[in-house]
């Protein structure tokens, strides 16, 4: 009888917890929501992130704010997000390197990036492979050939060691056999400046797509960009090549699934708004709807692709 009574009590507690969690999700958010990102203010995908944050705030009728916490290859922002209360009032907008690079280069962090609660895919930015017009090449195939013919090869500007652009450059070098030496810079502006002035030969970044003083040879997108239909993709020279920068929305570990699902639905609604699509297009950013489960699968596939590359180029922590 006591055993039966205990089971009944447990069942009641579980039922009450489920009811409370469901009610919490239905009323969410009831106050301001903070979004943490590893991006610097105004840099990279920060403008696209602000579009999402502002649109969700409008939909929710609540104040939303994007908090920039750059540094340590994203570890500072990841640490802050992991330590936040799992109540949905602090969310996290990490970039690709948080999941692809951080676990390999900093494996002793006091949290596991795979423990973040997936919400949805936010945005994707293809990269452009560009050169100074003074180099005198007009296609990716020519660039690869020149790099092999020129003594010492060519230099390639990279501004984020271990970041998505660096990994895309390493993949290009590995797949093509091009003789490319990575030259690392503290920021994208200086890297681009040195390519424009011909101090460095090649530049791979999202900014290269629209840079007026560079010659765009190819994009790393899976298909040609609508904004640049005459520019071929890398995959037209190197079949099945695709690489891009991306950012997603996740929540601190142990965030209730009901809240993650609610935000996921709202995120997909926000990204489908015509004005959001128009603003994204102006930034050469695209998105694709994903459920939390689909996002988790996407992140795993990206880790399987890039973790071996990161170890191969010697970035893994010993």
C-alpha positions in Angstrom: 0.0 0.0 0.0 2.8 2.4 0.9 4.6 1.6 -2.4 1.4 2.3 -4.3 0.9 5.6 -2.4 4.6 6.6 -3.2 4.0 5.8 -6.9 0.9 8.0 -6.9 2.8 10.8 -5.3 5.5 10.6 -7.9 3.0 10.6 -10.7 1.3 13.7 -9.3 4.6 15.5 -8.9 5.5 14.7 -12.5 2.1 15.8 -13.7 2.3 19.1 -11.9 5.9 19.7 -13.2 4.7 19.0 -16.8 1.7 21.4 -16.3 4.0 24.1 -14.9 6.5 23.7 -17.7 3.8 23.9 -20.3 2.3 27.0 -18.7 5.7 28.6 -18.5 6.2 28.0 -22.3 2.8 29.4 -23.1 3.4 32.7 -21.2 7.0 33.0 -22.4 8.5 35.5 -22.7 7.1 37.6 -19.9 10.1 39.9 -19.7 13.3 41.0 -21.5 15.4 38.4 -23.3 19.2 38.7 -23.7 21.0 37.2 -26.6 24.8 36.5 -26.2 27.1 36.4 -29.3 30.8 35.9 -29.7 30.8 38.5 -32.6 32.2 42.0 -32.3 29.6 44.8 -32.5 29.0 45.6 -36.2 31.4 42.9 -37.5 30.7 39.7 -39.4 27.3 38.4 -38.9 26.4 40.8 -36.1 24.1 42.9 -38.3 22.1 39.9 -39.3 21.9 38.7 -35.7 20.5 42.1 -34.7 17.8 41.8 -37.4 16.7 38.5 -35.8 16.8 39.8 -32.2 14.8 42.9 -33.1 12.2 40.9 -35.0 11.7 38.5 -32.2 11.4 41.4 -29.8 8.7 42.9 -32.0 6.8 39.6 -32.2 7.0 39.0 -28.4 6.3 42.6 -27.4 9.3 42.4 -25.1 12.7 44.1 -25.0 15.4 42.1 -26.6 19.1 42.9 -26.5 22.2 41.5 -28.3 25.2 41.3 -26.0 28.6 41.1 -27.7 31.2 39.0 -25.8 34.0 38.4 -28.3 37.4 36.8 -27.5 39.2 33.5 -27.0 37.9 32.0 -30.2 34.3 32.3 -28.9 35.1 30.7 -25.5 34.2 33.9 -23.5 30.6 34.0 -25.0 30.2 30.3 -24.7 31.2 30.2 -21.1 28.8 33.1 -20.3 25.9 31.3 -22.1 26.6 27.9 -20.5 26.5 29.5 -17.0 23.2 31.3 -17.6 20.0 30.3 -16.1 18.1 27.7 -18.2 14.9 29.7 -18.2 14.8 31.1 -21.8 15.7 34.6 -20.8 19.3 34.3 -21.9 19.8 32.8 -25.4 22.9 32.2 -27.4 23.8 33.0 -31.0 27.1 31.1 -31.7 28.9 31.0 -35.0 30.2 27.8 -36.7 33.6 27.8 -35.0 31.9 27.4 -31.5 31.0 23.9 -32.5 33.6 23.0 -35.1 36.8 24.5 -33.6 36.3 25.2 -29.9 35.8 21.6 -28.8 39.1 20.6 -30.6 41.3 23.5 -29.7 40.0 24.1 -26.1 38.8 20.6 -25.0 39.2 21.4 -21.2 36.6 24.1 -21.0 34.2 23.6 -18.0 31.2 22.9 -20.4 30.4 20.9 -23.4 29.1 22.8 -26.5 27.0 19.7 -27.3 25.0 20.3 -24.1 23.5 23.6 -25.4 19.8 23.2 -26.2 19.3 23.5 -29.9 16.6 25.9 -31.1 17.1 26.7 -34.8 19.3 27.6 -37.7 19.6 31.4 -38.0 21.8 32.4 -41.0 24.4 31.4 -43.5 27.0 33.4 -45.2 28.9 32.1 -48.3 32.5 33.2 -48.9 34.1 34.6 -51.9 37.5 33.7 -53.3 39.0 37.0 -54.5 42.3 38.3 -55.7 43.9 41.7 -56.5 43.3 42.6 -60.2 47.1 43.1 -60.4 47.6 39.3 -60.0 46.2 38.9 -63.5 44.1 35.8 -63.1 40.5 35.5 -64.2 39.3 32.2 -62.8 39.8 29.8 -59.9 41.5 27.3 -62.2 44.0 29.9 -63.3 44.6 30.9 -59.6 45.4 27.3 -58.7 47.7 26.9 -61.7 49.6 30.1 -61.0 50.1 29.1 -57.4 51.7 25.9 -58.5 53.9 27.6 -61.1 55.1 30.6 -59.1 58.2 29.9 -56.9 56.9 29.9 -53.3 53.3 29.8 -54.4 50.8 32.5 -53.3 49.9 34.1 -50.0 46.3 33.9 -48.7 45.0 36.4 -46.1 43.2 34.8 -43.1 41.9 36.9 -40.2 40.5 34.3 -37.8 42.7 31.3 -37.1 40.4 28.3 -36.7 37.4 30.2 -37.9 35.1 29.3 -40.8 37.1 31.3 -43.4 40.3 29.7 -42.3 38.9 26.2 -42.6 37.4 27.0 -46.0 40.8 28.1 -47.2 42.4 25.0 -45.8 39.8 22.8 -47.5 40.5 24.7 -50.8 44.2 24.1 -50.5 43.7 20.4 -49.6 41.2 19.7 -52.4 43.0 21.7 -55.2 46.6 21.1 -54.3 47.2 24.9 -54.6 50.4 26.2 -53.2 48.9 28.7 -50.7 50.6 30.1 -47.6 48.3 31.3 -44.9 49.0 34.9 -43.6 47.0 35.6 -40.4 45.6 39.0 -39.6 43.9 40.4 -36.5 40.9 41.7 -38.5 39.2 41.6 -41.9 39.8 45.2 -42.8 43.6 44.9 -42.7 43.5 41.6 -44.5 41.4 43.0 -47.3 43.6 46.1 -47.5 46.7 44.1 -48.1 45.1 42.1 -50.9 43.9 45.2 -52.6 47.4 46.7 -52.4 48.8 43.3 -53.7 51.0 42.7 -50.6 49.0 39.5 -50.3 47.5 37.6 -53.3 44.3 35.9 -52.2 41.4 36.6 -49.9 38.5 34.3 -48.8 35.7 35.9 -46.8 32.1 36.9 -47.0 33.3 40.5 -47.5 35.1 39.5 -50.6 31.8 39.0 -52.5 31.0 42.7 -52.6 34.5 44.2 -52.3 34.7 46.7 -55.2 38.5 46.7 -55.5 39.0 42.9 -55.6 38.4 40.5 -58.5 35.8 37.9 -57.4 36.8 34.5 -58.9 34.3 32.1 -57.2 32.0 31.7 -54.3 32.0 28.8 -51.8 28.2 28.4 -51.9 26.6 25.2 -53.1 24.9 27.1 -56.0 25.5 30.4 -57.7 24.4 33.4 -55.8 21.3 35.2 -57.1 23.2 38.5 -56.4 26.2 37.3 -58.5 24.7 34.9 -61.2 27.8 35.3 -63.4 30.3 34.3 -60.7 30.9 30.5 -60.7 31.1 28.4 -57.5 34.2 26.7 -56.3 32.3 23.4 -56.9 32.3 24.1 -60.6 36.1 23.6 -60.5 36.3 21.3 -57.5 33.1 19.1 -57.5 31.1 18.9 -54.2 33.1 21.7 -52.6 30.9 23.8 -50.2 31.8 25.9 -47.2 30.1 28.8 -45.5 29.9 30.7 -42.3 26.8 30.1 -40.3 25.2 31.0 -37.0 22.5 29.4 -35.0 20.3 30.0 -32.0 20.6 27.7 -28.9 19.8 28.0 -25.2 21.8 27.2 -22.1 22.0 23.5 -21.1 18.9 22.1 -19.3 16.6 24.7 -20.9 13.1 23.0 -21.0 12.2 21.6 -24.4 8.9 23.4 -24.3 10.7 26.8 -24.3 13.2 25.7 -26.9 10.4 24.5 -29.2 8.4 27.8 -28.6 11.4 29.9 -29.6 12.2 27.6 -32.5 8.7 28.1 -33.9 9.0 31.9 -33.4 12.4 32.0 -35.0 11.1 30.3 -38.1 8.2 32.7 -38.3 10.6 35.7 -37.9 12.9 34.4 -40.7 10.0 34.0 -43.0 8.9 37.6 -42.8 9.4 39.4 -46.2 11.2 42.4 -44.6 13.6 40.1 -42.8 14.3 38.2 -46.0 15.0 41.5 -47.8 17.4 42.7 -45.1 19.2 39.4 -45.1 19.5 39.5 -48.9 21.1 42.9 -48.7 23.8 41.4 -46.4 24.2 38.3 -48.6 22.8 36.2 -45.8 20.4 33.3 -46.3 18.6 31.0 -43.9 16.9 27.6 -43.8 14.2 26.5 -41.4 15.2 23.8 -39.0 13.6 22.3 -35.9 15.7 21.7 -32.8 16.2 18.1 -33.9 17.3 19.1 -37.4 19.7 21.7 -36.0 21.3 19.1 -33.7 21.8 16.8 -36.7 23.2 19.6 -38.8 25.8 20.5 -36.1 26.9 16.9 -35.8 27.4 16.7 -39.6 29.5 19.9 -39.5 31.6 18.5 -36.7 32.2 15.3 -38.6 33.4 17.4 -41.6 35.7 19.9 -39.9 37.1 18.2 -36.7 39.4 16.0 -38.8 40.6 19.0 -40.8 41.3 21.0 -37.6 43.4 18.2 -36.3 45.2 17.7 -39.7 46.3 21.4 -39.8 47.7 21.2 -36.3 45.2 23.3 -34.4 44.1 20.6 -32.0 45.1 21.0 -28.3 47.7 18.6 -27.1 
